């Protein structure tokens, strides 16, 4: 999916009009309309604002799905979106998430080892 398609998709998911989104990121409505049609590319500050507003990474916005390593490895779109949102958490919360994931992976390994007996 291209940048302009992602902007449209994310805007609609947030139930925002083009006018509302344009105001939120500080651009004229006509600029946003051109972004969504793929005629213009937003500036870096606008891309950052869009990423923050939508709770996604700038990589997600800028990279085609086939260019993103995470999206190649993680086929579960909901999980991928959660990881993209988790990047914005503070360091303590990130460590908690890592610990939970590590615990689940260890549990799976233990279950695999004990089920082969």
Buried (B, 14 or more C-beta within 10 A) or exposed (E): EEBBEBBBEBBEEEEBEBEBBBBBBEBEBEBBBBBBEEEBEBEEEBBBBBBEBBBBBBBBBBBEBEEBEBBEEBEEEEEBBEBBEEEEEEEEEEEEEEEEEEEEEEEEEEEEEEEEE
